[in-house]
C-alpha cells in the first residue's frame, strides 16, 4: 500500500471524527453517564423494562455521542441474530442475517417539525422493521395516534424492544399541547411493550407530560479539566489500526501491513510532538479558556487535516497557527477593512467618547470630537507643510507627515458617513422610539475599543497621525 493511499485513509478517518460522523476512540469524562444510559437500554432489551430518561447538558458536551456509543455497543452484544446453514457441496458455512434483537426509532426536531410528521416517521420506521403495517396508512394525526397507541399497548414484555431517540428534544417540546411526548412517556410508563424513550430539555415539558416521565436525568458537562480536554482533542487526531485496515476491502498482509503499521506509528508520534509544542499548546489553551468547546478545536483541525498529502503526510504546528488566526478573525473588523478614512475617523472619535464613559452619543458630539482632533493636529505642528499654507478652512486639505492628505469634511458630508455606519448596524439607536433631527438622535456603538484599534491597524491608508490618535487614551 502506497503512502498516498495511507494518507487518504488517515484523512478520511480523522475528518469523520472531526465532523462527528464516526465515534471517538474513547469517551473521556462521560464514563459514568455512559454506564447509566447503557444500563437503561440493556434492561429494556434483556428484561423488557420500559423506561424514559433525559440527557441534559450544553451543546457539544457529548449527549448525542453518548447515545450513539451505547447503541453501537448494544448492537455488538445483542444486535444481529444469525441463522447458520451448512452447505455440504461447498463445505463452508452460509450465514443469513435474520434481524436485530431490538430496533431504534430515530426522530429529530429539526426534521419532524410537528407531531403529525413525527408520528408518520414513527409508523414508517416500524413498518420498515416489519413490526406493523401502520406506515402504509395516509390517515390524519387524530386517527393515526390512537392506532399507534393501541398497537403499542397491545404488546407484551416478550415483544421486540423499541428504543426511541429524540434529537433536538427541545423542538418537540414546543409542539402544540406536546401530545406526542405525553403519549410516548405514557406508553413507556404503562404499556407492556418494552420501550425506552431518550431525549433532553426537561424545563420545557408541561406539568402533565412530566407526570408521565420517569424523572431519570443524566447530565453532561464541558471538560472541566484541561488534561481531559487535551485527551479528547488528541484522540480525535490519533490513528488506530481500524482506520488503516478495516476501511479497505481486503485485509493487508506482508509488506502492506508493515508499511501501514510504520505509518501509523510515525503519524501518532508526530501528533504527540504536536501537543508538546509550545505555540500549539497556547492555541489549544486559548480555546479551552474561552469556551471549553471541543467542537471549536475540531473546527481548527479541518484545514490542517485537509492539507495532508503524499508530500506532507504529517500534521505540523505551523498549519494550526494559520488555522488559529483564521478562526479568530473578527467579522466586524473584516467588514471595516475597506472603510473610508472619514468613517474611520468618526469611529476613533466614538472610541474616545466611550473611553470617557459617554455610552450614548449623537452625531454632533462625534463631529465635535473629530474637529477637535483636526484642530489639535495643526496647533501641535504635526503637519508637514507650514501653517500658513494649510488653508484650514472647512473642507480644506491637510498634508500629513507620511504624505497622505487629510481633510476636514463639512458636517453634511460627515453626516452621510455617520448614517452609513448606522446602516451597517455598527451604530444602533440607544432608544428604539427616539425621534427628532438625525444629528441629535442618541446612538450606541456595536464595537469595543479593541476592535476599533484593530480596524485602524489593518487599514491600508490610515495616516500615522490618525493611528496615533486612535492609540492615545482619552
N, C-alpha and C positions, 0 to 999 in steps of 0.2 A: 504494500500500500504506500502510495507516494505521500510526501509531506503536504502537498496541495489538498489531497483528499482528507487527510487528518485535520488540517486546519478548517476545512469546510465542515467536518463533523463537529469540531470543537465550537465553531461559531454558531452552528445550529443548536447545539445543546445549551450553551450559555445564553444565547438570545431567548430561547424558550423559557429558561428560568427567570431572566430579567423581565420578560413580558408576562410572567406568571401563567404561561400555557402549560408548563410542567411543574411538578412539585419540587421543593428544595431538597437538598441532600439530607438535612436533619432539621427537626423543629427545635429551635433554641428559645427557651423561656416559656414555652407553651406545653411542656410535658404534662403538667397536672391537668390542664384543661383538656388535653388530648385524651388522657385516660378516662375522664368522666364522659366525654362525648362518645368515645368508642364503646364504653361500657353500656351506655344507654341504648345505642344502636344494637349492640350484641344481644342485650336482653330481649329486645323486640324480635330478633331473629331466632334466638335459641329457645326462649320460654314463652313467646307470644305476648309479651308485656307491652301494652300500648302506653305511650307517654309523649310528653312535649317538653321542649326546652328552648330558651332564648340565649344566644351567644351575643354578649354586649361588649362594645368597645369602639374606639375611634376607627376611622378608615385607615387601612394599611397596617393594621395590627395583627392580621393573620386569621380572621374569622372564617373566611371562605377557604383558605388554605387548610385550616384545621379540619373542616368538614370533608374536604376532598381527600386528605390524607387518611382519615378514618374510613371513608368509603372504599378507598383503594385497598387498605389492609383487610377490610371485611370481604372484599371480592376475592382476595388471595385465600382467605380462610374458608369462606362459605360459597364464594362466587359462582362457580360453574359446576353443574352436575354432569358427569360423563357416563355414556353407555359404551362399554368396550365390546367390540365384535372381533372374534378371531377368524382370520382368513387362512384356510388350510393351503390354498393354492399359492398364495404369495408368501406364506409363512411369516406374517407380521401382524401387527395389531392395528385395526382401523378404529379411530376414536371419533365418535359423533357427539357433538355438543347437544345436550338436551335443553337446558336453560339454567339461569341463575337460581339460587335458593332464596333470593329476595329481589325486590325491584325498588328503584328510586324514581320518584316523580319530581322533576325539577321545574320550579316556577321562578320567574324573575319579574319584579315590579316594574322594570323599565320596558319589558316586552308585553306582559299581560297587564294592561293599564286599567282594566276594570274587572269586576267579578265575573262577568259573562265570558270574557276572553280567558280568564284563569280557569274557569270551570270547563270550558271547551278543551283547553290544553290538558287538564287532568284526565278527561274522558279519552282524549286521543292517545295519551301515553299508556293508559290502562288497556285500551284496545290493542295497541301495538304489542303489548306483552301477552295478549290473549286472555286477559282476566275478565273482560266484558265486551259487549258489543255496543256500549253506550256512545262510543265515538262516531258511530255511523248515523246518529240521530241529529237532526237540524232543529230541534225544539228550542224554545226560549229559555232564558235563565230560570224563570219561575217554574217551568216544567222540568228542566234538567236537574236542578238541585235536589228536589225530593227523590228523583230516580237514583241519583248517585248515593244519597244518604241511605236509602232503602237497601241499595246494593251492598254498601259497606257494613251496615248494621246487621245484615242477614248472615254475615260470616261467622266463623268460629276461630278459636285460637290456633287451630291447625291450618288455617288458610295461609296463603302466600303473603309473607310480611311486606308491608309497603312503608317506605321512608319518604316523607315529604320534605323537600329542601326549598325554603323560600328565600331567595336572594333579594336584596333591596326590600326587606320586610317593611320598612317604614312607609313605602309607597302603597303596599297592600293595606296598611292601617289607615290610609287616607281615603280608601274607598267608602262609598256611602253605606252607613249602618254596619260596616265591617262584617257583612253576612258570611262571606267565605271563611274568614278567620274564626268566627264564632262556631260555625258548623264543623270545621276541621278539628278545633280543640275539643268540641263536644264529642265528636266521634272518637278522638283519642282517649277521652276520659271514660266513655260509657260503652263503646262498641266492643264486640267480641273479636272483631278482625284486628290482628296485631298491626298497629300503626304508630309511627313516630313522626312528630312534626317539629322541625327545627327552623328557627328564624332569629331576628334580633329586634331591638327598639321596643322595650316594654312600656315606656311612658306614654306612647301614642294609643295604647289599647283602651277601649271603652270598658266601663266597670263590668258590664255583663259578659264581655269577652274574657276579662281577667278571671271571672268566676269559673270559667271552663279551662283555665290554664293551670298547669301543674306547679307553677312558680319555681321551676328549676332555672337558675341563672348561672351562666359561666362567663366570666369576664376576661377580656384580653386587653393588654396594655402595651404601649410602645416600649421598646427596650429601655429599662431604667439604668442599666449598667453599660458603660462604654465598651467593655470587653465582650458583652453579649452582642452588642451592635456590630462590633468588628467580626465576630464569629459568623453572624448572619450574612454580612457582606462578603466575607471570604468564601463561605460555602457556595455563594452564587457564582463565583469565578473559578473555583477548583474543578478539575475534571475527574470523573470517575471511570472505571473500566466500562461501565454500561454506556457512557457517552461515546466511546470509540468502537465498541464491539456490537452491542445489541442493535444499534441503528443500521447496521449493514445486513444485507440479505444472507450472507454466508458467514460462518464462523471463521475468524482469522487463524491461520496456522503458520508454524515455522517462522520465517523471517518477517512476515507481516505482523505477527503477534509481537515479536521483539521490537519492531520499529514503533508500533503503536504504544507499547509499554514505555519505551525510552522517551517518546514524545510527551506522553502524559506526565512522566516523572519530571522532565525538564520544564514543562509548562507550569506544573504546580510549584516547583522550586522558584520560578520567576514570580509567581503570584505571591509567595511568601516574602520574597525580597521586596516586592512592590509595597506590601503593607508595612515593611520596616523602613521604607523611605520617608525621610522627614517631611518633605514637601507634600507628598501624597497623604501622609497622616494628618497634616494640617487641614487639607481639603475635607477629609472624612470627619475630622473633629468639628469643623465648622458646621457641617450638615447636622451632626449629632447635637451640637449645642443649640442650633436654631430650631429644629423641628423633631429630631429623633425619628424621622420617617425613612424607612428602608427604601421605599419607592423613589425617594429623592436620590439616593445612591444608585439605584438601578438606572435612573434616567442619565446619570453621569456616565455610566458604563456603556451605554448603547453606541456612542461614537467610537471609542477605542476598540470595542469588540468588532464593530463593522469594518474597521480598518485592518483587521488581521488578514494576512495574505502569505503566500509562499515566501516572499522576500522578507516579510516581517511577521513571523508566526507567533510571537510572544507579546504580551501586554507590556507597555513601557510607561513609566511615571509621567513623562513629558506629554503623552496623549491625554492623560487625565487633567493635567494643568490647563491645557487648552479647553478641554470639555468643561472644566470647572468655571473658567472665565465666561464661557458661553451660557452656562446655567445661571450665572449671576448677573446677566445682562438685565438692566432695568428698562422696561418698555417705555417708560416716560422719558428717560434721558435719551434713549434712542430716537424717540419721536422728535425731540428738540434739537437733534444734531444739525439739521438744516435750517434752523430758525434764523430770522433776520437779526442784525445787530441791535436794532431798536427794541425788538421783543426781548432779546437777551438782557438789554439794559433795564427794561421795565421789571423783569424777573429779579435782577440783582437789587433794584430799588425795593421790591417787595420783600426780599430776603432781609434787608436791613431793617425794614419796618417790623417784621416778625421777630427779629432778634431783640428789638426794643419792646417786645411783648405787645405789639399792636397786632392783635389777631385778625380783626376785621378792618378793612380799609376800603377806600374808593379811589377812583381814577385820579382825582385832584391831589390826594395825598401821595400817590405813587409818582405823579408827574413832578410835584414839588421836590421829592427826593432825587429824582433823575436830574432835574435842572440844577439842584444844589451841587451835585457831583460835577456837572459840566462847568459850572462857575468856579468850583474849587480847583479843578484841573488847570484853569487859566491862571488863577491867583498864585498857585504854587509854582508856576513856571515850568510845568512838565511837558509843555508842547515844544516842538522843535522850532517852530517859527516864532518870531518876536511878537509881543502883544499888540504892537501897532499894526501888524499885517494880518491879525487873526480875523477881523471882521466878525465879532462875536454877536452880531445881531441875530434875532430869532430866525432860524432857518439857515444860518451860515455854516461854513465848513471849518473844521479844525484838523490840522495835520498832527498826528500822534508821533511819538518818538520812534516807533517802528514802521513809519511810513504809511500807516493805514489812516484813511480820512474819517474823522468823527464828525458827527453833525448833530446839532441841537435842533431837533424837529419841533415844528409847531404843534400846538395842542391837538388840532384836528387830525393830524397825521398820527400822532401818538395814540389818540383815542381809537383809531382804526386798528392799530396793533394790539391795544388792550382788549378790544372786542374779539379779535382773533384768538387771543388766549382764552377768553371765555367760551368761544365756540368749540375749541378743542378740549374743553372741560378741565383745563389746568387751573382755571379760576372758577369758583362756584359762588352763587349768591349766598350771603350769610343768612338771609331770611327769604323763604320762598315767596312771601307775599310782598316783598319790597317793591315800591313804586317810586316815581319821581324821575328827574333827569338822569340820563345814563352816567354822567360824570360823578354823581353823588350816591349811586347805589352801592351799598356795602357788599364787599366780596371777601372770600377766603381762598387761600392758595391750597392746591391739592398736592404740592411738593414740599418736602422738607428742605432744610438749609443744605444738607449734604448732597441732595440730588441736584440742586441749583449749582452748587460748586462743581459737580461732575459735568454738568452741561457746559459750563464755562471752559473746563479743561479740554473737553472733546470738541469744542467749536473751532473750526478751521481758521476763521478770520477774526478771532477775538483779539483786539489790540492789547498790548501789555498793560496799559494804564487801566483798561476795563477789568482785566484779570486781577490786578492789584486791588481795585475797588471791591471786587467780589470776595477776595480773600480777607479783606480788612473786617474786623469785628465792629459791629455798630456800637 
